[in-house]
């Protein structure tokens, strides 16, 4: 008995009933139009035809807008707890989903009307029987049956039909809601094409978030490395060269502010889960990056061969991040002396070569699982390029590809070399 009454008193049962009542309310416009197009003076067959046609036209009109489908999904998720995915606006023939929404409105209105009518009558009966008994008893007529409810203990049997009415109201409400829950995925859920499009959208979103995470890693990693070196320089120059120390501290402030801007941007994109509309740096922005590295006290020589304007935007953006990560690794593991950067555009390829003397941290850089070189490799592979990273002798034929076989350092010196080759057609 308690289990029968509980659904009416708990939140779930009440939400089920509210959803049914909304369906009953939605039935008023099509029913009104159908009655207007089925006047009593018409023949029976014509009245039925007019009623059905008017009801169908109004129902289809109600379900046609995309907003109606979205509202139906939100209501079903909020009140029935169905967990339906949000409708997609641009997948497949739109008229199919419009028709499916209109078809969904029919059982919603029909079952909603039945549940509302029966539950209201049942609740009225649950109140009427005890009221008559408590009022001293009298004769009642229920569905053509004449019932006498006595006073005092002789009328206590009136509590039984009252409880039965509550059980009927609960059963009808729960049964109607369960039928609608089973129909909702069929008529309001995604079709196979929509499920595929939703999966692709989710994959694109995950790829976007992964790219933003890589952007954040590159930007913050470069800033922290440069700031650490500049802080060490400021400490060394604090007494002997206060002006130089101030310049190092100002550089830390500038790079940290730029990193904070990047951090705010990336976190904002991750929170809002929308594609980025802010322009990303390209090879044309190498100048400020080079100056920041030199501002950290590094000896950086830059050589540009070919026209960087020929590099497609996609390749240029990823190449900038490759150079940024390579310079960060050079500062972190190889020290500040003898860093060489060569950028060349020739024969349909973009070549990026970064070398620096081998430092004490090379072993750490060669350890598996490092995020820097792994991130570079991921970027280059997506553009169908190749990556080489390892220690070479500066006097060997592999130490420099600038045409003269020299990189401005003593022959035989061990250097760390990062060489990236990306085809320019990768952006097509």
HELIX and SHEET records of a PDB file:
HELIX    1   1 UNK A    2  UNK A    9  1                                   8    
HELIX    2   2 UNK A   11  UNK A   36  1                                  26    
HELIX    3   3 UNK A   44  UNK A   64  1                                  21    
HELIX    4   4 UNK A   66  UNK A   75  1                                  10    
HELIX    5   5 UNK A   76  UNK A   80  3                                   5    
HELIX    6   6 UNK A   94  UNK A  134  1                                  41    
HELIX    7   7 UNK A  152  UNK A  155  5                                   4    
HELIX    8   8 UNK A  158  UNK A  188  1                                  31    
HELIX    9   9 UNK A  192  UNK A  240  1                                  49    
HELIX   10  10 UNK A  242  UNK A  272  1                                  31    
HELIX   11  11 UNK A  283  UNK A  285  5                                   3    
HELIX   12  12 UNK A  286  UNK A  295  1                                  10    
HELIX   13  13 UNK A  308  UNK A  310  5                                   3    
HELIX   14  14 UNK A  313  UNK A  333  1                                  21    
HELIX   15  15 UNK A  362  UNK A  365  1                                   4    
HELIX   16  16 UNK A  371  UNK A  382  1                                  12    
HELIX   17  17 UNK A  424  UNK A  427  5                                   4    
SHEET    1   A 2 UNK A 138  UNK A 142  0                                        
SHEET    2   A 2 UNK A 145  UNK A 149 -1                                        
SHEET    1   B 5 UNK A 300  UNK A 305  0                                        
SHEET    2   B 5 UNK A 339  UNK A 346  1                                        
SHEET    3   B 5 UNK A 349  UNK A 357 -1                                        
SHEET    4   B 5 UNK A 414  UNK A 423 -1                                        
SHEET    5   B 5 UNK A 386  UNK A 393 -1                                        
END                                                                             
